[in-house]
């Protein structure tokens, strides 16, 4: 599921997870 989400969206949802 998360894999389908683009990095841009992930960055907004998990800005702290920028390392991943």
C-alpha positions as CSV (number, residue, x, y, z in Angstrom):
1,X,0.0,0.0,0.0
2,X,2.7,2.5,1.0
3,X,4.8,1.4,-1.9
4,X,2.1,2.7,-4.2
5,X,2.3,6.1,-2.6
6,X,4.8,8.4,-4.3
7,X,7.8,9.7,-2.2
8,X,6.3,13.2,-2.4
9,X,3.2,12.0,-0.6
10,X,5.2,10.0,1.9
11,X,7.4,13.0,2.6
12,X,4.2,15.0,3.5
13,X,2.7,12.2,5.6
14,X,6.0,11.2,7.2
15,X,8.4,14.2,6.9
16,X,10.4,12.7,9.8
17,X,10.8,9.5,7.8
18,X,12.9,11.4,5.2
19,X,15.7,9.0,6.0
20,X,13.8,6.1,4.5
